[in-house]
Amino acid sequence: MMNEKLHLTPEDAFPEDLADVADQQLQVLDSQIQRQLDYEVVAEGEPNPETEFRHYELDEEFQTRDDR
């Protein structure tokens, strides 16, 4: 199982293929990325491009699963 940090920084490991991630773990990842996005916007004024990309990838995976 991945680490249970509240945030997932751009330097932290991120799954290569989200299709291989269990639903519950995907939700944890989504929460971690959302918190990281919120933190970056407050602390740095804008999100890190890597965090934004991860957020987009998670949204795409959730959409794919919802469409099944």
N, CA, C and O atoms as a GROMACS GRO file, in nm:
protein
  272
    1MET      N    1   0.085  -0.119   0.000
    1MET     CA    2   0.000   0.000   0.000
    1MET      C    3   0.089   0.125   0.000
    1MET      O    4   0.199   0.124   0.055
    2MET      N    5   0.041   0.228  -0.060
    2MET     CA    6   0.118   0.352  -0.068
    2MET      C    7   0.122   0.419   0.069
    2MET      O    8   0.045   0.384   0.159
    3ASN      N    9   0.211   0.514   0.084
    3ASN     CA   10   0.219   0.584   0.211
    3ASN      C   11   0.087   0.658   0.238
    3ASN      O   12   0.015   0.694   0.144
    4GLU      N   13   0.057   0.679   0.364
    4GLU     CA   14  -0.071   0.739   0.401
    4GLU      C   15  -0.054   0.887   0.439
    4GLU      O   16  -0.111   0.932   0.538
    5LYS      N   17   0.024   0.959   0.362
    5LYS     CA   18   0.042   1.101   0.386
    5LYS      C   19  -0.085   1.175   0.344
    5LYS      O   20  -0.163   1.126   0.262
    6LEU      N   21  -0.106   1.293   0.401
    6LEU     CA   22  -0.223   1.372   0.364
    6LEU      C   23  -0.204   1.442   0.230
    6LEU      O   24  -0.301   1.467   0.158
    7HIS      N   25  -0.079   1.472   0.196
    7HIS     CA   26  -0.047   1.538   0.069
    7HIS      C   27   0.042   1.445  -0.012
    7HIS      O   28   0.112   1.361   0.044
    8LEU      N   29   0.040   1.461  -0.142
    8LEU     CA   30   0.130   1.387  -0.229
    8LEU      C   31   0.206   1.491  -0.312
    8LEU      O   32   0.152   1.546  -0.408
    9THR      N   33   0.330   1.518  -0.273
    9THR     CA   34   0.407   1.621  -0.342
    9THR      C   35   0.448   1.572  -0.482
    9THR      O   36   0.445   1.452  -0.508
   10PRO      N   37   0.486   1.664  -0.569
   10PRO     CA   38   0.530   1.623  -0.704
   10PRO      C   39   0.648   1.526  -0.701
   10PRO      O   40   0.668   1.451  -0.796
   11GLU      N   41   0.727   1.528  -0.594
   11GLU     CA   42   0.843   1.440  -0.583
   11GLU      C   43   0.804   1.300  -0.536
   11GLU      O   44   0.880   1.206  -0.555
   12ASP      N   45   0.687   1.286  -0.474
   12ASP     CA   46   0.643   1.156  -0.422
   12ASP      C   47   0.607   1.062  -0.537
   12ASP      O   48   0.568   1.105  -0.646
   13ALA      N   49   0.621   0.933  -0.510
   13ALA     CA   50   0.587   0.831  -0.610
   13ALA      C   51   0.439   0.838  -0.645
   13ALA      O   52   0.355   0.869  -0.561
   14PHE      N   53   0.410   0.810  -0.771
   14PHE     CA   54   0.273   0.811  -0.821
   14PHE      C   55   0.260   0.692  -0.916
   14PHE      O   56   0.350   0.667  -0.995
   15PRO      N   57   0.149   0.619  -0.910
   15PRO     CA   58   0.136   0.499  -0.994
   15PRO      C   59   0.153   0.529  -1.143
   15PRO      O   60   0.103   0.629  -1.194
   16GLU      N   61   0.223   0.441  -1.209
   16GLU     CA   62   0.245   0.453  -1.354
   16GLU      C   63   0.114   0.436  -1.429
   16GLU      O   64   0.086   0.509  -1.525
   17ASP      N   65   0.032   0.339  -1.385
   17ASP     CA   66  -0.094   0.310  -1.453
   17ASP      C   67  -0.207   0.307  -1.351
   17ASP      O   68  -0.216   0.214  -1.270
   18LEU      N   69  -0.292   0.407  -1.355
   18LEU     CA   70  -0.400   0.417  -1.257
   18LEU      C   71  -0.503   0.306  -1.275
   18LEU      O   72  -0.579   0.278  -1.182
   19ALA      N   73  -0.509   0.244  -1.391
   19ALA     CA   74  -0.604   0.134  -1.414
   19ALA      C   75  -0.574   0.016  -1.322
   19ALA      O   76  -0.662  -0.065  -1.295
   20ASP      N   77  -0.449   0.006  -1.274
   20ASP     CA   78  -0.409  -0.104  -1.186
   20ASP      C   79  -0.436  -0.074  -1.038
   20ASP      O   80  -0.414  -0.160  -0.953
   21VAL      N   81  -0.485   0.046  -1.008
   21VAL     CA   82  -0.505   0.088  -0.870
   21VAL      C   83  -0.649   0.055  -0.826
   21VAL      O   84  -0.744   0.083  -0.898
   22ALA      N   85  -0.662  -0.005  -0.708
   22ALA     CA   86  -0.795  -0.037  -0.654
   22ALA      C   87  -0.875   0.091  -0.630
   22ALA      O   88  -0.818   0.198  -0.607
   23ASP      N   89  -1.007   0.080  -0.636
   23ASP     CA   90  -1.096   0.196  -0.621
   23ASP      C   91  -1.067   0.274  -0.493
   23ASP      O   92  -1.057   0.397  -0.497
   24GLN      N   93  -1.055   0.204  -0.381
   24GLN     CA   94  -1.033   0.273  -0.253
   24GLN      C   95  -0.901   0.349  -0.254
   24GLN      O   96  -0.893   0.462  -0.207
   25GLN      N   97  -0.796   0.286  -0.307
   25GLN     CA   98  -0.665   0.353  -0.312
   25GLN      C   99  -0.670   0.472  -0.408
   25GLN      O  100  -0.603   0.572  -0.385
   26LEU      N  101  -0.748   0.460  -0.514
   26LEU     CA  102  -0.762   0.572  -0.608
   26LEU      C  103  -0.826   0.692  -0.538
   26LEU      O  104  -0.787   0.806  -0.561
   27GLN      N  105  -0.922   0.665  -0.452
   27GLN     CA  106  -0.986   0.773  -0.376
   27GLN      C  107  -0.889   0.838  -0.279
   27GLN      O  108  -0.892   0.960  -0.259
   28VAL      N  109  -0.802   0.757  -0.218
   28VAL     CA  110  -0.699   0.811  -0.128
   28VAL      C  111  -0.604   0.900  -0.208
   28VAL      O  112  -0.572   1.011  -0.165
   29LEU      N  113  -0.559   0.852  -0.323
   29LEU     CA  114  -0.471   0.931  -0.409
   29LEU      C  115  -0.536   1.064  -0.447
   29LEU      O  116  -0.472   1.169  -0.444
   30ASP      N  117  -0.664   1.057  -0.483
   30ASP     CA  118  -0.737   1.177  -0.523
   30ASP      C  119  -0.740   1.278  -0.408
   30ASP      O  120  -0.720   1.398  -0.430
   31SER      N  121  -0.765   1.231  -0.288
   31SER     CA  122  -0.766   1.321  -0.171
   31SER      C  123  -0.628   1.382  -0.148
   31SER      O  124  -0.616   1.502  -0.119
   32GLN      N  125  -0.524   1.299  -0.160
   32GLN     CA  126  -0.387   1.349  -0.140
   32GLN      C  127  -0.353   1.456  -0.244
   32GLN      O  128  -0.296   1.560  -0.210
   33ILE      N  129  -0.388   1.431  -0.368
   33ILE     CA  130  -0.357   1.527  -0.475
   33ILE      C  131  -0.439   1.654  -0.457
   33ILE      O  132  -0.388   1.764  -0.479
   34GLN      N  133  -0.565   1.641  -0.419
   34GLN     CA  134  -0.649   1.760  -0.397
   34GLN      C  135  -0.593   1.847  -0.286
   34GLN      O  136  -0.588   1.969  -0.298
   35ARG      N  137  -0.551   1.783  -0.176
   35ARG     CA  138  -0.491   1.860  -0.066
   35ARG      C  139  -0.362   1.928  -0.111
   35ARG      O  140  -0.334   2.042  -0.072
   36GLN      N  141  -0.284   1.858  -0.192
   36GLN     CA  142  -0.159   1.916  -0.241
   36GLN      C  143  -0.188   2.035  -0.332
   36GLN      O  144  -0.121   2.138  -0.322
   37LEU      N  145  -0.287   2.022  -0.419
   37LEU     CA  146  -0.326   2.134  -0.505
   37LEU      C  147  -0.366   2.254  -0.422
   37LEU      O  148  -0.321   2.366  -0.447
   38ASP      N  149  -0.451   2.232  -0.322
   38ASP     CA  150  -0.495   2.341  -0.234
   38ASP      C  151  -0.376   2.407  -0.166
   38ASP      O  152  -0.367   2.529  -0.158
   39TYR      N  153  -0.284   2.324  -0.115
   39TYR     CA  154  -0.166   2.376  -0.047
   39TYR      C  155  -0.081   2.461  -0.142
   39TYR      O  156  -0.040   2.572  -0.107
   40GLU      N  157  -0.056   2.410  -0.263
   40GLU     CA  158   0.029   2.483  -0.358
   40GLU      C  159  -0.032   2.617  -0.396
   40GLU      O  160   0.040   2.716  -0.409
   41VAL      N  161  -0.162   2.620  -0.415
   41VAL     CA  162  -0.228   2.746  -0.452
   41VAL      C  163  -0.214   2.848  -0.340
   41VAL      O  164  -0.187   2.966  -0.366
   42VAL      N  165  -0.233   2.804  -0.217
   42VAL     CA  166  -0.222   2.895  -0.102
   42VAL      C  167  -0.077   2.937  -0.080
   42VAL      O  168  -0.048   3.055  -0.063
   43ALA      N  169   0.015   2.839  -0.079
   43ALA     CA  170   0.154   2.866  -0.043
   43ALA      C  171   0.233   2.930  -0.156
   43ALA      O  172   0.318   3.015  -0.131
   44GLU      N  173   0.205   2.891  -0.280
   44GLU     CA  174   0.288   2.934  -0.392
   44GLU      C  175   0.212   3.019  -0.494
   44GLU      O  176   0.272   3.073  -0.587
   45GLY      N  177   0.081   3.030  -0.477
   45GLY     CA  178   0.003   3.114  -0.567
   45GLY      C  179  -0.047   3.042  -0.691
   45GLY      O  180  -0.135   3.093  -0.761
   46GLU      N  181   0.007   2.924  -0.719
   46GLU     CA  182  -0.038   2.844  -0.833
   46GLU      C  183   0.004   2.700  -0.813
   46GLU      O  184   0.100   2.672  -0.742
   47PRO      N  185  -0.069   2.608  -0.876
   47PRO     CA  186  -0.033   2.468  -0.859
   47PRO      C  187   0.090   2.430  -0.939
   47PRO      O  188   0.120   2.489  -1.043
   48ASN      N  189   0.161   2.330  -0.889
   48ASN     CA  190   0.274   2.273  -0.962
   48ASN      C  191   0.219   2.198  -1.084
   48ASN      O  192   0.119   2.128  -1.072
   49PRO      N  193   0.282   2.212  -1.201
   49PRO     CA  194   0.232   2.142  -1.320
   49PRO      C  195   0.220   1.991  -1.302
   49PRO      O  196   0.128   1.930  -1.356
   50GLU      N  197   0.312   1.930  -1.228
   50GLU     CA  198   0.305   1.785  -1.205
   50GLU      C  199   0.181   1.749  -1.124
   50GLU      O  200   0.114   1.650  -1.153
   51THR      N  201   0.151   1.829  -1.022
   51THR     CA  202   0.032   1.804  -0.940
   51THR      C  203  -0.094   1.822  -1.025
   51THR      O  204  -0.188   1.743  -1.014
   52GLU      N  205  -0.095   1.925  -1.108
   52GLU     CA  206  -0.211   1.946  -1.198
   52GLU      C  207  -0.229   1.828  -1.293
   52GLU      O  208  -0.341   1.784  -1.316
   53PHE      N  209  -0.119   1.777  -1.347
   53PHE     CA  210  -0.125   1.664  -1.440
   53PHE      C  211  -0.179   1.540  -1.368
   53PHE      O  212  -0.262   1.467  -1.423
   54ARG      N  213  -0.132   1.516  -1.247
   54ARG     CA  214  -0.179   1.401  -1.170
   54ARG      C  215  -0.329   1.413  -1.141
   54ARG      O  216  -0.402   1.314  -1.148
   55HIS      N  217  -0.372   1.533  -1.109
   55HIS     CA  218  -0.514   1.558  -1.082
   55HIS      C  219  -0.597   1.527  -1.207
   55HIS      O  220  -0.702   1.464  -1.198
   56TYR      N  221  -0.549   1.571  -1.321
   56TYR     CA  222  -0.616   1.544  -1.448
   56TYR      C  223  -0.621   1.394  -1.475
   56TYR      O  224  -0.725   1.341  -1.515
   57GLU      N  225  -0.510   1.324  -1.453
   57GLU     CA  226  -0.506   1.179  -1.474
   57GLU      C  227  -0.605   1.106  -1.384
   57GLU      O  228  -0.672   1.012  -1.428
   58LEU      N  229  -0.615   1.149  -1.259
   58LEU     CA  230  -0.712   1.088  -1.167
   58LEU      C  231  -0.854   1.112  -1.214
   58LEU      O  232  -0.937   1.021  -1.210
   59ASP      N  233  -0.884   1.235  -1.257
   59ASP     CA  234  -1.018   1.265  -1.308
   59ASP      C  235  -1.052   1.177  -1.427
   59ASP      O  236  -1.164   1.127  -1.439
   60GLU      N  237  -0.955   1.158  -1.516
   60GLU     CA  238  -0.977   1.074  -1.634
   60GLU      C  239  -1.005   0.929  -1.592
   60GLU      O  240  -1.094   0.864  -1.649
   61GLU      N  241  -0.931   0.878  -1.495
   61GLU     CA  242  -0.951   0.740  -1.450
   61GLU      C  243  -1.087   0.723  -1.383
   61GLU      O  244  -1.155   0.623  -1.406
   62PHE      N  245  -1.126   0.820  -1.300
   62PHE     CA  246  -1.259   0.813  -1.239
   62PHE      C  247  -1.367   0.814  -1.347
   62PHE      O  248  -1.465   0.739  -1.338
   63GLN      N  249  -1.351   0.896  -1.448
   63GLN     CA  250  -1.449   0.902  -1.557
   63GLN      C  251  -1.456   0.769  -1.631
   63GLN      O  252  -1.565   0.721  -1.664
   64THR      N  253  -1.341   0.709  -1.658
   64THR     CA  254  -1.336   0.580  -1.725
   64THR      C  255  -1.410   0.474  -1.643
   64THR      O  256  -1.486   0.394  -1.698
   65ARG      N  257  -1.389   0.475  -1.514
   65ARG     CA  258  -1.456   0.376  -1.427
   65ARG      C  259  -1.605   0.403  -1.418
   65ARG      O  260  -1.685   0.310  -1.413
   66ASP      N  261  -1.644   0.530  -1.416
   66ASP     CA  262  -1.787   0.563  -1.411
   66ASP      C  263  -1.858   0.521  -1.538
   66ASP      O  264  -1.976   0.486  -1.535
   67ASP      N  265  -1.788   0.524  -1.652
   67ASP     CA  266  -1.848   0.490  -1.780
   67ASP      C  267  -1.867   0.340  -1.799
   67ASP      O  268  -1.940   0.298  -1.889
   68ARG      N  269  -1.802   0.258  -1.718
   68ARG     CA  270  -1.813   0.112  -1.731
   68ARG      C  271  -1.947   0.060  -1.687
   68ARG      O  272  -1.971  -0.060  -1.692
   0.00000   0.00000   0.00000
